[in-house]
């Protein structure tokens, strides 16, 4: 089954791209991406970035929910 990687809200694309690069930098992968490009990153590297993006998005959602209490 093919995966659809488009955001549900297309207007969120720039923010998600910024988050992706921010996480990559925090993980020390920014230079690798610049040198090799996203297409030449290993599955492990890309998975690490994606996993950390999810963690940050969940943390933000939890904070936003907590504010709403």
Secondary structure, 3 states (H helix, E strand, C coil): CCCCCCCCCHHHHHHHHHHHHHHHHHCCCHHHHHHHCHHHCCHHHHHHHHHHHHHHHHHHHHHHHHHHC
